[in-house]
Amino acid sequence: MRDWLTDRPAPAVCHHGPKRHGTDPRPGGPVARAAERIQSPAMCDVHDRPRVLIVDDDAQMRSLFARLLNDDGYLVDVAADGASAIEAAGARPPDLVLLDVLMPGVNGFEVCRRFKRDSATRLTPVVMVTALGDRDSRVQGLGLGADDFLSKPVDRDELLTRARSLVRMKRYTDDLDSAASIIMTLAVLIEARDGYTDGHCHRMANYATLLGRHLGLGDNDLQALHRGGFLHDIGMLAIPDAVLRKRGTLSPDEYELIKSHTVVGDTLCGNLRSLRAVRPIVRHHHERLDGSGYPDGLDGDQIPLLAQVVGIVDVFDAVTTRRPYQEAMPLDHAVEVLRSHARMEWRRRDLVEGFADIVESGRLQTFTTTKESSSQRPDFTNG
């Protein structure tokens, strides 16, 4: 990468230029007025200003974009080629990427493809800059996940309006992810509250993802399994301590209250779009193939696949971890418990055998702890 001011080799640079005034060639025009209706980043706190990554092998274009965006209050990083862009995004994640299509080496299409396949950058808006009327480039870019396009020569007001709109949507997405992260943190805190041994959520996420990969599931399903491993019992937050920590047998009413954690958890995740794929796991991981499970008594293929996966690994973890009411059982014993469930038509036999193959081949990454849970909560996984 080369410095856009001196055109000498330089690392990716962050520009913190002051906001300048009077640079709009068409003040008061309709596009300019529309742009002003979307809050300029210059009005934000300096620590909250959005960051734009400009990727173009033309030093003059980098300089032009950097000046316009600096003037509007953005923090700007620049890269002169695809490889430098990928490195810069890893070092300082951008809120928006302006990406030239035609560059030597790693071109804009390949950079877009990599950004959209990387979980760290796939939700970052990518605007591809193409020649006027370059339909083929636009179609190819859309296929790779590009979010918008600008045509050369680039209009200042159009650039700033689209940048503000896309950055605003990126911030909304970040807020949703932050909310999901908070809920996942609460799920981990349940371990301390309801008496699971340390690491239950991490083990569940790990086991479910391993089984999902074994089944050949796609990236979206694997992400849902990972989150579902953490969140499957999030509804336990609504269960009173007196019930969770009760010694001995629960009354019928208390057991019904425990079972309600599935519905409560589904409701807690219901308002977050980023957790939409997790809701069937949270609600249905205690269902059984023969219809004897809860909360909805689903049977057979009515039970979502991902919920069945989490249900299987939940049983496995319950059997193989030490709790006040039981000693940890050997792995082969836990596999036999799952096979007995398949014989009783509680679990799908192919899913059970898939997980058994992972365990018996030594591919299971187990987590151990010497700390015993302080709770006397009975085991509800098999009930």
N, C-alpha and C positions, 0 to 999 in steps of 0.2 A: 504494500500500500504506500501511496505517496501523499505528502502534505499538500492540500489543495491550494495553499497560499504560495509556497515556494517550489512545489512540484519536486521536492526532494523526498527520498524514502523516509517514511515516518510511521510510527504505530498509529492505530486508530485514535483520534483526538476528540476530546469532548470540548465543545465550544460553548462558552457561557457569555455570549455577546449581549450587550445592553439593548433594550428595546429602542428602536429608532422610530421616528414619526415622519410622515410626509412622503412615504415611498410608494403609496398607491397611485398608479397612473390614472385611475378612474375613480377618484373619490366620490362617494355618494351614489355610485352605480348600483344596480339591483343586486348583482352578485356580491358586491362589497357589503351592502346592507344585510344580506342574508348571512354573510360570514360573521358580522358583528353580533348577530343574534345568538351565535354559539360562542360561549365565553372564551376569550383569548387566553392561552396559557400564561401570557404575561401578567394576568390578573391573579394567578395562583401564587401561593407561597413558594419561595425559591426551592424548598426541599421537596415540593410536590409537583414540580414542573415535569411534564411528559418528555420522554427521550425519543428522538427520531434517529434511526440509522439510515444514512444516505449511501447507496451503493452504486457507483458509476465509474467507469474507467476514464471518463472525460473530466479533466481537472476543472475546466470552466463550468461544467454542469454541477459538479460538486460544490464549487464556490457559490454559484447562484442559489442553489437549493439551501445551502447552509446559511447564507445571508438572509434569505427570506424567512426561514424558520427561526433563526436567531432573533430577527426583528420582532417576530410574533411571540417570543418568550419560550421557545423550546430549547431544551438541551440537545445538542447535535453531535453525533459521532459520524465519521465518514470512513468509507472503505473504497479502494480503487479496484478491487477484484472480489470474486466470489469467496475464495479461501479466507481472505481477510475479513469479509463480512461475517462469515460463520464464527470466526474467532472473536470478533468484536461483540457479537450477540451473546456469546458465552460469557464474556467478561463483564458486560454491562447490558443486561436484557433491555431491549427497546420496547416502547409502547407502539411504535409504528416503524415500518420499513419501506423506504422508497427504493425501488430496485430496477435498475436498467436491465433490459432484456439482453442486448448484445454486448457481451464482454469476453475478452480472451480467457482461456482456461475454463474455469467453472462458470458457465454462463448463468443468466438470471433465472432461467427455467429450473436448472439444477439446484440453485440456491433456494428457490421457492419450494421445490419438492422436499429438500432437507429440512427446511424450517417447519413445514406442515407435517412432517413425519416425526419430528422431535417433540416429545411431550412438554418440554420446557418452552417451546416457541410456537406450537401449532395454533394457539389462539391469538398470536400476535398478528395484527392486520398487515398484509403485504400489498402495497400498491406498485404495480408494474408499469414502467414508463416505456412507451412504445412509439414508433413512428405513426403519424396520422394515417388512419385508415388501414392499419396493419391487422386485418381481421384474423389471419391465421395465428398470429402471436397471442391475440386476446383469447381465442378459443383454447389454445394450448395452455395458456396461463390459468384459465378457469378450471381446466381439467386437473391442474396441479394444486388448486386451492387458493389461487390469488383472490384477494378480496375486492380489488378495484383497479382501475387503469387510468393513466394520464397520457395524453398524446403530446408529442413534441410538435411545435414549441409549447411549453407549459405556460398556462395562464396563471398569474399570481393568485387571483382571487379564488379560482377553482382549486388550486393547490391547497390554500389555507382552509377553505371551507371543508374540503374532503378530509384533510388532516384532522381538523377539530372534531368532525363527526365520527371518524374511525377511532380516534383516541378516546372519545367519550364512551363509545361502545366497549372499548378495551377495558376501561376503568370499571364499567358495570360488570363485565365478566370477572375482573379481579375481585370485585366486592363479593360476588356470588361464591367464588372459590374460597375467599377468606371465611365466609359464613360456613361453608362446608368443612373447612379445616377446624373451625371452632367446635362444630358438632363432633368431628372425629376425635378431637382432644377430650371432649366430655365423655365420649365412649371409653377412652382409655382410663379416665378417672373412675368409671364404674368398677373396674377391677378392684380398686381399693375399697369401694363402698360395699359391693355385694359379695365379696369373698372369693373371686376367682384368683388363682395363683398368678403371680406376675407374668406378664407376657402373653396372656390369653389372646388379646386382640391381634398382636403381631403374629402369633402362631396361626390363628385363623386366617389372616390375610395371606400368609405364606402358603399354607396347605391348600387353600381354595385356588390360589393362582397356579400352583403346581398341577393340580388336577385339571384346571382349565386348559393349561398348555398341553397336557397329556391328551386332552380331548380335541385339540386343534382349534380351540376357540380364538376369535379375533381380538385385536387390541382393545376395542371398546368393552367387550365382555370381560376381558382380563382386568381392566381397570375397575369395572363394576364389582367383580369378585374381590379385588383387593380392598376396595372401600367397604363392601359388604361384610368382609371379615372383621373390620373394625366396628361397623355400625349395627350388626345383626341384633344385638341386645340393647341398643340405645334406649328403648322404651322402659328399661329397668329403672331409669331415672324417676319414673312416676310411681314406683312401687315403694311403700313405706318400709323403713328399716326394720320395723317390728316383724314384718312378714319375711323380708329377705334373710334376716338373721335368726329366725325362729329355729329352735332346736326341736328335733323330732318331726312327727308327721303333721302336715298341713291339713287344716279343715277343708271341706269342699269349697267353701267361699274363698278361702285364702288361695287355694290352687287356681280357681277361676281368675283371681286377681293377678296371680303370676302370669297366667296365660295371656292376659290382656296386654302384656308388654309388646306383643307383636303389632297390635293395632295402634297402640300409643306411638311406637317407633315409626310406623308408617306415616302417621300424622305429623310427627316432628320433622320428617324428611320431605313432607309434601309440598312445602312452599319454595323449595330450592331446585331450580332446573338442573343444576349440576349433579343432584342426587336422584334424579328421576329414575335412572336405571337401577338404583340400589333399592328402591321401595319394594319391588316384588321379593327381594331377598329378605329384607327386614320383616315383611308381613308373613311370608310363607315358608320360612326355613324349618318350621315344626310340622308341616303337613306330611302325610304319609300316603303312599300309593293306594292303600286300601280304603282311604277316606276317613281313617280314624284319628287323623291329626287335627291341628287347630291353626288359625282361628276359624277358617271357612270350610273345613271338611272337604277340601279338594281331593280328587283322586286321579290316578294315572297321569296322562299328559296335561291335565289341567294345571298341574303344579309346574311353575316356571323352572326351566332347566337350572338356572343359576341358583335358585333357592334350594333345589335338590342337592347341588354340589356343596353348598354351605351347610346344609343339614347333615350330610355325611361327615364332613370334617369336624363339625361341632361334636358329634358323637365320639369321634376318634380322640379329640382333645380332652373330652370329659373323662374318658376311660384311662388315658395315658398320663394324666397329671395328678399329683398328690393333693388331696383336699382333706379337711378335717374328718369327713365322714367316709373316706376311702383312701387306700394306698394306690399309688400309680401302678397300673397294670402293664405288663410287657407289650411291645408293639404287636406281636403275633396274636396275643389275646384280644387286643382291640380290633384287629382285622377279623378275627373269628366272630366277635360281636356284630360287626357290620354284615358279615355273611349270614349270620342268623337273622338279621333284619331283612335281608334280601329274601331269605326263605319264607319269612312271615309276610312278604309282600309289602313291607314298609318302605324299602329302598329299591331303586332300580339296580338289577344285578350287574349290568354292564358298567354303571358308574362305580359301584362298589369294587368290582374287579379291577377297574382302571386305577382306583386309589390303592388297592391292595398291591398292584404291580409296582407302583411308586415306592411303597413301603418295603416290599420284599426285595426290590432291586437295590435298596440302599440309597435311593435318590432323595429321600425325605430329609429336609434340613430341620432337625429337631432342636428345640430350645429347652434347656433344663434350668431349674432353679432350686436352691436349697431352702428357700423361704416357704413356709406353709401358710396358706390362707388363714386369716383369723376368724373367718365366718364359719358358722355351722349350717350354711344353706344346703338343703338336700339337693341331689342331682335331678334336674328336671329334663335333661336332654333326652332321656329315653322314655320319659313319661308323657 
